[in-house]
Amino acid sequence: MFKNYNMNQVVLPMDVEMKLQENDIAYSVHELVESIPDEDFSCFMRDTGC
């Protein structure tokens, strides 16, 4: 099931002491996911419900 997400969304409570390093794998995963064309998700889109 396809869900929109935003890498920059704020989730509270936020622990300001924990920050990702520039070489963290989360950034690589994010870049990989963002490199997938939107058209590849069209077969998962529905007009009703989740």
Secondary structure as UniProt FT lines:
FT   TURN            7..8
FT   TURN            16..17
FT   TURN            22..23
FT   HELIX           25..34
FT   HELIX           38..44
//
